[in-house]
Amino acid sequence: CKKNIFKLFTENDFKLTVVPCNTSFEKIMSHKPEGVFLSNGPGDPLATSLYAKPIIKKIIDTKIPIFGICLGHQLLGTALGAKTKKMHHGHHGVNQPVKNIKQNTIEITSQNHGFMIDEKSLPKYLKVTHISLFDGVIQGIEHKKLPFFSVQYHPESSPGPHDSRYLFDIFKNLILKNKVYAKKN
């Protein structure tokens, strides 16, 4: 996980507990998380999902908010039923234009990946939220009803661009909303 991700979480008043990628579901839940963040790689999402997917599926079943970046995006997608595939060239570097479909805006992003979620495999309960303006590759997904979302690019990039840092606020708001919902039920 990139150091700047930790910095942005702490600046947004998150209390962090960091665990290795192969930590058991039971150990993760012993920390009583209010949200789970799936970090960037490196790694082949298919190989990594062999051990991570069963754990992520159990976290999904709890319905606590989940936010993924890069490899975390790919792992969340596979745990929710999508497939990944190797890209011919990948996306690498800064100044990568991404369309935010929900807001109808363009974000300039930093990217470093060689795999992508295969749009043809996307289950109907997931929707695409962001796409690459270079080649139409999925850059973000969210569950239509549950508090799970992810992006392929790096909103935490430093020194920039910083167009996508709002995603940390979205995650924080999902956690706060989920806490209120949990108290009512």
Buried (B, 14 or more C-beta within 10 A) or exposed (E): BBEBBBEBBEEEEBEEEEEEBEBEBEEBBEEEBBBBBBBBBEBBBBEBBEEBBEBBBBBBEEBBBBBBBBBBBBBBBBBBEBBBBEEEEEBEEBEBBBBBBEEEEEBBBBBBBBBBBBBEBBEEEBBBBBBBEEEEBBBBBBBEEBBBBBBBBBBBBBEEBBBBBEBBEBBBEBBEEBBEEEEEE
